Amino acid sequence: MRRIVHSQATLTGTPVAIEVQSASFSYPDGTAVIENVSFKVPTGSITALVGPNGVGKTTMLELIAGHKLLAEGHVRSDTEIAYMRQNPGFDDLRSATVINALSLSLPLTLRLVHDRLQELYALAGESDGLDLANELELWQSLGGYEAEGRWDQVTRAVLRQGLTEASDRKISELSGGERKSLILRAYLLSNVQTLILDEPDNFLDLFSKAWLGNELRNTSKTILLVSHDRKLLTQAVDRMVALEHNDVWTHGGTYATFPAERRKRIEKLAKDLDAWKAEERRLYRYYKLLKQRAGVSTAMASRADAAQSRWERFKVAGPPQLPPPEREITTRFRGSRTGKEAVRLTGFEVEDLVAPFSVTIYNEDRVALLGENGVGKTTFLKRLVAADPAMGETIRYGPTAKIGYFSQNNEIADPTAAVFDVARPNFRNDQETLSALGRYGLADHHKHRLGELSGGQKARVQLLILETEDPNVLLLDEPTDNLDLESILIIEEALLELEATQLAITHDATFTRVFDRFIIFDRHGVVAEAPDREHALWVASHRAFSLLDDPKMQILSV
């Protein structure tokens, strides 16, 4: 059972926007996901819900938002709540438009009016003019036109178009970052004062993450969010609720002090458990000693019975809170040399996105690929993956290069395939497969379908398969985007120790400490290399100028 440990004193006299009390939830097959969870979100606070992949963070948000029903316990909120899903869905992504995406941020009543208006507009001359007039009047009275004004700000910021020009654009034409930024901005500008945001920073570039951090620091809204971005959790969050495998506890500070506090807590839990085990052994030995002497007298037999009762009551009461596992992932990446040059690009370009550029990546270089969304970084990486001799001199790998690719969208297998079946071809037998899945914290999920896993668990499956391919050139597209905090730290350690060439697209400012070269793509098609990490992060967080205007950048475009 999960137990709550609150810093209750910090909430005394403070209004509470959301209160979760003894919440429990299970899957239809009886598997417990959330057990006896309690915590509070103070009004006006920015509270982060953190924890390992698959522990139930998204489920917890859905329970609070009313999208799932509690089995036990209750959630109390005195205000309207707007919930932004991790991957806001549409019935048909191919036909969904920008206006459909923006409308997700509306309160339910206003969204129903908006949807009805869209239906009437689609009918054109076939609809009853009176119906349209009535809906427009309702739209106005509920603040619909004010919402449209806010949406115009959003489309101009993200798509550089006004709402009129952008409203009918297909969502499928936008990058993942553009979609996320569009919807996120609409939620943050809405009139709803309590927001639940599931990984709002996912797919955002460094510029948009800087904007998000600034918005969170300056908002008067109450926000409960899930995030694995350490910079955001350090700069924009007031408090953290940690949901772990057998525990939930509240840290009254930011990520800056969270790891140390968590370590202290784990150490204390481990000491408490050791003390409980020692006491259990002492009570047992004492009971056994008295039992051996029970034949001496009736009094001794009575004392033995009493000692046995004390030991049994102690066992029934159970041990104290168990400490969570310290490492969920154990990697075994090996790596090898590629020759002096891992890959040489000569006049490489991405039509309509990236102007021709040339660069040489050397053996064991660790290269971060930075730049805003939609400038061609993912297309560039996919071209490297698909390179073949027919491309001539444009892309030339070292003679012993062996490519390994991590996809941003976890495009590894059919989502209906079982995790075990996806991993099995990479191992000699079933036992090896289960052992490897265990190293990535997936053994208990080996029968689950890929589509049932969290984003972080899917990323772990992909990392495991990548490990078995034994590559010496890793091409990674946002590898940390869905991983939990502990997993990110472990992957960072693995990449730092790995003797292999690495090129990684990332929008995680903290993760860039793994790399020693920094190549930036800008919106004008220019590609350049920064002199150091600090300058690279500054440039990637700004959009106001071309890389050509920065004398510190080494221009690679030809």
N, C-alpha and C positions, 0 to 999 in steps of 0.2 A: 504494500500500500504506500502511496506517496503521502508524505507529511509536509505540512506547510511550516516554514520558519519565516516569520515576518519581522521586520523592524517596525513593530506596531507603534512605537512612540512617535515615529516620524509622521504617522497618519492621524494622530490625536488632534481633533479640532479642524482637520483639513477635509473639505468637501470631496466626496468620492464620485467619480463619473461612472465607473464600472466596478462591480464587486462580484467575484466568482466565489461561490461557497460550496465546498464538498462536491465538486463536479466530477462525474464519471460518465464514460462513454465506451461502448464496445462495438466491434464489428458484428454483423449478423451471425457469423460462425462462433461468436462468444469470445473472440480474442479481445482482451482489454487494451484500450488505447490510452484512455485517460482515467486515472483512479484517484478519487478523493483529493482533487486539486482545489486550492483556495488561494486567492490573492486579490489585491485591490489596485485600481488605477486612479490616482488622485486627479481631480479636476484641474485642467491646465497643464498637466505633466506630459512629457514625452517618455513613454515607457517602452522598453524593448523586451520582447519575449525571445529568449535564446535557448539553445539546447541542441543535442545531436540530431543529425538527419534521421527522420523516421520516428522521432519520439512523440510526435503528435501536436506540433506547434500550429500547423495549418488547421487541424481538426479543432484545436482549442479556439482559434479565431472564428471558425465557422459556428461553433457552439455559442460563442458570445454574440455573434451577428444574427443568430436564429436560423442559420441555414442548415443546421443539424439539431436534432432533439437530444437533450440530456437523458441518460438513463437514471441518474440520481443527481441530487444537488440542485442548485439554482444559480442563475445569473441575474443580477439586478443592475439596471441602468435607468436613470431618470431623464435621459436625453435621447434624442434621435441619433442613431448610429449609421454611418455610411461605411460599407465594407468594400475595399478594393482587393480583388483576388490576386494571387501571385501571377497567374496567366489569365487575364480577363478574356472570357470566351465569347464566341459568337456562334449562332446556329450554323452559319455558312460563311467561313472566312473569305471565300472568293467574292461574295457579293456584299459583305459588310463594308460600310463607308466610314469616313471620319466622323460624320454626325452621329452614326450609330455608336461609335466608341465614346464620344463625348457624353452622350446621353446616359451612359452607365453611372456617371457621377451624380445624377439627379436623385432626389428623394423619390420614393416609390410612387406617390400620388402624381407628382409632376412628370415622372417618366412615363406613366400610363397615358397621360394627356399627350406627351410628345409622340409616343408610338401611334396613338390614334390619329394625330395630325399627319404623320408620315403616311399612314394608310390612306387618308383622305386626299393628300396631295398626289399619291400614286394613282388614284382613281381618276384624277383630272376632272374632266367635264361630267363624269358619271356620278359623282357624289352630290349629295344634297347640299346646296349652298348654305342653308340654315344650320346644318350639322357643323360645317366648317366654321361658320361665324361663332357658334356656341363654344366650340373647342378653342378658338383663338381668344375669346373673351376669358375662358377659364385659364388658358395659358398665361395671359397677361396678369390676371388676378393672383396667380400663384407664383409670380416672379419669373416666368419663362423668358421674357425679353431681357431681363437682367442677366439670366444665365447665358443667353446668346452673346451678350456683351462680354462676359468673362471668357466664353469660348473663343471669341475673336482674338482676345489677348493670347490665348493658348496657341491657336494655329499660327499666329504671326511669330510667336517665340520659337515654336518647334519646326514648322513647315515653311516659314517665311512667306505665308499667304494669309489673306484675310479669311474669315469664316465663309463668306459667299463663294470665294474661289475654291476653298479646300473642302467644303462640306461633302461633296460627292466623290472625292478621291477614294479609291479602294484601299482598305486597310492592308490588303495583301501586297500592295506596292511599297509599303513602308518597311523600314528595317525594324528589328525587334526593339531597338532603343527608341526609335521615333514613336512607335506604338505606345511603349511604356511611358515615355515622357509626356505624350499627348494626354493620356488618361490620368496620369498622376497629377499633372498640373490642374486638370479640371476638378479633381477631388479637392486639392488643396485650396483652390479658389472658390469652392462651393460655400453655401451658407450653413451647411451642417457643421456643428461644433465638436462632434466626437467622431473621429475617424479610426478605422482599423485598416492597416496597410500591410499586406503580406509581401515581404521582400520588395519594397518600392524602389530600391536601388538596382535591382537586377536589370541587366541590359543597358543601364544608363552609362554614358561616357563620363569622363572626368569633369567636363564642364557642367553637365547636368547634375552630377553628384554634388559638385560644389554649390550649385543653385539649390538643390534639395536640402543640404545641410544648413544653408542660410535661411531657407524658408522655415525649417523646423525650429531653428534657434529663435526666430522672430514671431512665430505664430502664437495666437492666444487659444488655439484649439487644443482639445485633449486628443492625444494620439497614442494608440497602442500599435506597435509595429514589430514585424519579424525582420531581422537583418543579420547578415554575416560580415558586413563591411566594417572593419575595425576603426577606420578613420571616422566614419559616420557615427558609430557607437561611442567614440571618444568625444567628438566635438558637438554632437547635437542631442544626446540622450540625457535625461535626468536620472533615470533609475533603470534597473534591469531585473526581470523576473526570469530565473533559470529553471527550465523544465528539463529534468534529467531522468534517467531510467527508473529510479525508485524514489524520486525526491523532487520537490519544488521549493525554491527559496528566493527571497528578494534581496538584491544588493542595492543599497541606497546611493549609488554613484554611477559613474560612467565606466566604459571599458578600460580606461587608464588604470583603474584600481581593481578591476574585476578579476583578472587572472590570479593576482596575489591573494585576494580574498577567497577565491575558489580553492586555491592550494591549501590555505590555512584551514578552510572548512573540511576538506578531504582528510587532511592530517588529523584533525580533531575527531572526525567520524571514525577513522581507522583506529585511533587510540581508544575511543569509547568501545569499539567492537572488540578490540584486544582485551580490554578490561572486563567486558561481559563474558568473553570466553574463559578468561582466567577464573572469574567468580563461578562460572558454571562448572569448571573442572574441580574447584575447591569444594563446592557443595556436593558434587558427585562422590569425590574421594572420601569426604567426611561421612556421607551416608553409607558408603560401602564399608568403611572402617567400623561404624557402629553396628552394621548388619552382621559383620563377622563375630562381634561380641554379644550379639542378641541372645545367645543361649545361656549367657552367664546369669542373667536375672531378668525378671519381668520389667524392671525399671529400664534396663539397657535396651530391651526389645521395644519399649515405648519410645525411647529416645531415637532409636533407629527408624521407627515409623514416622516420627516427626521430621527427622532429617530428610527422609525420602519425600515427604509431602512438600517440604521447602524446595527441594531440588526440582520436583515436577512442576510446582507452581512457577518457578523461575523460568523453566523451559517453555511452559505454555505462554507466559508473558512475551516471550520472544526476544530476540536481540534488538539493540538500538538501530537507528537509521543506518543502512548499509552505504558505504562510500561508493560513488559511481566509478566505473572503469576509467583508468587514466588514459589509455590509448585504445581507440576503436579501430585504427588502421595501422597495419604494419606492412610497409612496402618492400619490394625486393627488385627494384630497378637496378640493372647492371651497367649497361652502356659499353661503348668501345670507341676506338678512334676511327675517324673517317679519312685520314690523310690530312695534309696541311689545310686544304680548302674543303669545307663541308659543302658549300654551294656558292656558285658564282652566278649573278644575274647581270645580263648585259642588254640594255635597252628594253627591259621588261615594262609592260604597260597593261592596264585594264581599261578597255575602251570606255570612254565617256566618264571615267572615274579617276584613273591614275595615269599621269603623263609618264612617258618612258623614263626609267631610271636604272642606274647600275650600282651594284654593291657586291662586295665579297664577304661572306660569313665564314669565319675560320673554325677549325676544330675546337670544340668545347666553348665556343662563344655562347653566352646567354643573352639573347636579344629580346627586349620588350618592344612590341609593336603598338604604338599609341596613336590616338587621334579620335575625333568625334565620330559618332555613328553615321553610317551611310557614305563613308569616303572610300570604301573599297578594301578594307583590311581583310575581311573574311574571304572575299573573292580572291584576293592575292594569295592567301594561305591555301585555299582550295586549288588554285592553279599550281602551287608548289606540290601539293599532294598528287595531282593528276599528271605531273610533268612526265614526258616520255621523249625518246630520242628524236621524234619527229619535230620537236620544238627547236631543234638545231642548237645554236649558241645562246639562245635567250636564257635558258635555265640549264646549268651544268652542275650536277652533283659530283662529289668526290667518288672515286672508284669503289669504295667499300661502304658507301652511305646506305643505311637501312631506315626507311621512313616510318615514323609512328605518328598517327593523327588523332587528336582529341577534338571532337565536334562540339560546337557551342550548344547545339540542340539535342545532344545525346542520340545522334542518328546511328545506332549500332545494330538494331534488330527490330523485328516485328514486335510491337508493344503487347501483343497477345502471347508472346513466347515466355515460357517460364525462365526465371533467372538461372536455374541450374542448367537448363538446356542451352542457354546462350553461352555459358562459360565452359561447358563440358568438352567441346571440341579442342580446347586449348590445353587439355591435361590428359595424362595417360590412363587414369581410372577415376571412378566415382569418388573414392576417398580423397584423392589429391584435389579434386574439384571442390569438395566440401571444405577441406582444410584451407584452400586459397580463399574461398568465399568468407570463411571465418576471419581471415586476416584483414578483410575489408568490412567487417561487421555485418555481413550479409548471410551468414549461415542460417539464421532463423527465418530468412525470407527466401530461401532457395526454391520453394514451391510457388512463390508469388509470380504473377505476370509482371513484365517490365512496366506496363502501363499503370500498375497498382503502386509502384514505388514513388517515393518523393523524388524531387529533382536532384537532391544530394545523393540519394541512394543510386539513382541512375548514373550519376557521375562516377560513383565508386565502381560500379560494374564496368564502365568504360575504362577507368584507370586500371582495373585488374586485367582486362583484355589487352590494353596497351602494354602493360608490364610483361605479359607472356610473349609479346611479339619481339621483345628484346631489341628495340630500335636504338640507333646511335644519333639520329636526327629527329628530335621531337618537335612537331608542329602543333601547338596548343591554342585552341580558340576559347578564350575566357574559361580556363580550367577551374577557377575557384568560385565561379558565379553561383553555384548551388550548394557548395560544400559548407558544412558547419565550421565553427571557429577552430575547434580542435583539429579537424581534418585538414584545414588550410595550413595550420602550423606544421603538421606532419608532412604534407606535400611540399611545403617550402624546404624543410630539412632534406627531403629526398632529392629535390632538384639541385640544391646546393652541393650535395655529395656526389651527384651523378656525373660520371665522366662521359658526357654526351653533349652534342650541340643542341641548343634549345631556342626556338622562336615562339613567342607567346603573345597573342593579343590579350590585353588586360585593361580593365578600367578600375582595378583595385590598387589604389595608391600605395598601400602598405606592402602588397605582394611584389611591387616593383623592386624591392630591396634585394630580391633574388638575382637580378640581372646586372650585367656589366656594360651593355650597349643599349641605346635607346633610339629607335627609328620612329619618326612621326610622319603621319599622312595628314595633309590639310584638305579643306573643302575645295581648294582651287586645283587639286590634282598634283600638288608639289609634294615630294618626299625628301626628308632631310634627317640627318643624325645629330642628336643633341650632345653637347660635350660632357654632360653628367646627369645623374638622376634628378637632382634638384631643379635644374633648368628644364629638363624634359617634362617634369610634372607641372611646372609653372606654365609652359607653353601649351601643354595638352589641356589645361584648365581654362584657357582663354581662346576666344574665337575672333577677336577683333582685327587680326592682321594676317597677312600671308607669311609663310615661313621664309619667303624671299626677302622680307623686310627685317629679318633677325640676323645681325652679323655674327652671332655666336653659333648659328646652325651651319653644319656642313651640308650643302645642297647636293643631293644625289641625283636629282632629275637632270636629264641630258638634253 
